[in-house]
């Protein structure tokens, strides 16, 4: 039931956001938005089915230290 509710929520968000962006000819923004929505859906789905998801903060910190080594 939780998985169905999750799918319904993300489909609703997608159906509200993406057509609005495409209608105003913001294709790049629509692609970025769809990518972020998909990533959020995957992470949420993994948590709902009980798979432990790693903390993304650690990956972000490693990436920032790689890009800006002087920090």
C-alpha angles and dihedrals in degrees: 000000000000091000091051091050091048092051091048093051094049093045089052092050091048094048090052099044108035101051090048091054094045092048090057089047094247096142097156091051090048091053092049091046092049090048092052092044090051092049090049091049093051093049092046092048092051091052093047093052090049103255111142110240120207118242108264091208091077092055091047092051091050091049093049092048089050093051096040107030094171094065 
